[in-house]
Amino acid sequence: MTPTPALAALRAQLATLTTEAFRPELADIDRLPTLDVARLMNADDATVAGAVAGQLPRIAAAIDAVAERMARGGRLVYAGAGTAGRLGVLDASECPPTFATSPGQVVGLVAGGPDALVNAVEGAEDRAEAAVADLAALGLTADDSVVGVSASGRTPYAVGAVEHARRTGALTVGLSCNAGSALGAAAEHPVEVVVGPELITGSTRLKAGTAQKLVLNMISTITMIRLGKTYGNLMVDLRASNDKLRARSRRIVAQATGAGEAEVEAALEEADGEVKAAILVLLSGVDGATAGRLLTDTGGRLRAALEAARGD
């Protein structure tokens, strides 16, 4: 069967991508002892952090731009297909319990919709128009930031998302694992973490997926630090929605203030369970209502609220 011109062109394009390259030295990997394969894979994974390090200036610039938009009410939106899309959804879903982000403040879009989180949705990644529709459903604005995620850097869904976002005036970031990618060209902030060919040819859930996870961790975490969602390295904006997080909230208040158990409990009661307010009560001596007002006046930034309390 003769391939269509489009398929032949795609095959030729894939042949140029580092993430799709074949490693002949691993051609007999299936004959090796399990421990040897594990060592090879572990050594491969150890190179990923170095590849990310090479992109740190670009990552930092993207984060500062995202934080600036979010500070004025914008949202952070990840868009990708397959593993890349699932990683975006994962990162977005961790933000509410960790940083008390409001619903819809950090959003993960995966080609094919929610079903694609657990099942392959055939052809979903090939539809750029689906990305446009998904972003339109969010009511995308110029205050928002869209991060397109694609190992190859050519996935139509991710590229389409970034192109549409840029037309609306939203900030755009293109995260890929190939240099000179279409995704990078489409975005204001290209981040191309070149991790090299995979252990299993073309299986970009491996090194490429690990690289994407590391960068997404940076984008969300450092953005939240810039927005005052932490106090030092303490997650003072966590949402205590289960017993583990309720216990952690008490540890955080104690670590931030040096207070004993009874004082921590009293401060949390005074602050209606809010960690930041409880810390402010203990460190500044204000009551819970005043702590809440100071945090509101300073945009939830605990350090600024502490300075304001000292000036009162």
Sequence and secondary structure as in RCSB ss.txt:
>XXXX:A:sequence
MTPTPALAALRAQLATLTTEAFRPELADIDRLPTLDVARLMNADDATVAGAVAGQLPRIAAAIDAVAERMARGGR
LVYAGAGTAGRLGVLDASECPPTFATSPGQVVGLVAGGPDALVNAVEGAEDRAEAAVADLAALGLTADDSVVGVS
ASGRTPYAVGAVEHARRTGALTVGLSCNAGSALGAAAEHPVEVVVGPELITGSTRLKAGTAQKLVLNMISTITMI
RLGKTYGNLMVDLRASNDKLRARSRRIVAQATGAGEAEVEAALEEADGEVKAAILVLLSGVDGATAGRLLTDTGG
RLRAALEAARGD
>XXXX:A:secstr
    HHHHHHHHHHTT GGG   GGGTTGGGS HHHHHHHHHHHHTTHHHHHHTTHHHHHHHHHHHHHHHHTT  
EEEEESHHHHHHHHHHHHHHHHHH   TTSEEEEETT GGGGTS  TTGGG HHHHHHHHHHHT  TT EEEEE 
SSS  HHHHHHHHHHHHHT EEEEEESSTT HHHHHSSEEEE    S SSTT TTTHHHHHHHHHHHHHHHHHHH
HTT  BTTB TT    SHHHHHHHHHHHHHHH   HHHHHHHHHHTTT HHHHHHHHHH   HHHHHHHHHHTTT
 HHHHHHHHHH 
